[in-house]
Amino acid sequence: ASAGLQLGFRSVGGLGELRLPLRADRGLELRLRLRGVDEQVLWYENEPGWQGLYDEHRLALTRSEIGLSLILRPWRRARLSLGLAALSADPAETARNRDQDSDVPAYRLPTAFRADAERAELNAFTLGLRLGDGGMDGRPGHSLHLRGRLASRSLGADRDYARWTLTLRGTHRLPIGHSLAAVLRAGIVSGDAPYYERFRLGGSY
């Protein structure tokens, strides 16, 4: 069993996890995962410095999730997980003009925020694949991580969409007592995903 606290840029939350081995060699495990986080997703209509037009849009997002999955280890450096996750997202939108310290008129609010600024159930099938353990916790070597979330109305979700992420990690020990590490991440989202589940270019994120 483990528990942790998440502290990040405009985010705070907690995570708890319980793993129960179903085989003596730990080749099959049952995992229960609980997670809750509050974060501020920012969107700026323009850059600071445009006198009178400095609007700051925020989406105060509260997420709570409970997940149950089976973890299979077909061999020592491989792990496959399959499961279900019940995820609730409760966004609340705020917008202020920082030059005049006043509320922003509704017509100037981002369309995506207006469409998704309501509570949503995003229950999903989850799956993950990890090959290798290099690059994690400073270990030398390489590893690949593939994660998928498939939200479905058949599970009671309000949206149908798929979200995939792929992460490649590598760490190389240098002869001078240091290490060189690199991480490459890629992702794709398809379907009717809410704004805060999509990938965004530029800005704070």
Beta strands, then each sheet from edge to edge (+ up, - down):
strand 1: 2-8
strand 2: 11-21
strand 3: 28-44
strand 4: 55-72
strand 5: 78-97
strand 6: 102-103
strand 7: 120-121
strand 8: 124-131
strand 9: 141-151
strand 10: 161-173
strand 11: 179-191
sheet 1: 1+ 2- 3+ 4- 5+ 6-
sheet 2: 1+ 2- 3+ 4- 5+ 7-
sheet 3: 1+ 2- 3+ 4- 5+ 8- 9+ 10- 11+
end
